[in-house]
Amino acid sequence: MFNLIKEAQKLKDKSNENHISKSLSNKVKYRKFSQVEKKMDHNSYQESLKNKSIEELNFIIKDAKEAIEKMPMGPNAGYYADEIYYAAGEKERRTKNNVSNNQVFAKKKHQHGLDQKANQIPED
């Protein structure tokens, strides 16, 4: 798990170095055909991962890795490296604290009031 976090940090650093080292003409040419750069609210993103299952976290990591591999110098490479870093960190936190998927889903149900609605007696 810790290796995945280190790998994400290396990818992010490499992406930042590549962006800095590009010449101005390459930046203009590249950005002309690229998609809009994604922005991340780091606090809310980390908080949202607490409600994801392990399978969802694994998918986020896999998907972000593929995106970086396809466009390592793309404008969103740093965003995807952050996704890997935070998802791997959430998995590590759960492993340390022995948190299961069932506990995550119980918390999610409680937050949405689903457990209370299920116990209500329907009115006729």
TAMO-V119337 format. One record per run of one state. SS is the DSSP state (A for helix, B for strand, O for the rest). FROM is the first residue (numbers start at 0). LEN is the number of residues. Records with the same first field share a line. If there is no record, write none. Layout:
SS: FROM-LEN / FROM-LEN
This chain:
O: 0-1 / 21-2 / 33-8 / 49-4 / 70-6 / 97-3 / 111-2 / 119-5
A: 1-20 / 23-10 / 41-8 / 53-17 / 76-21 / 100-11 / 113-6
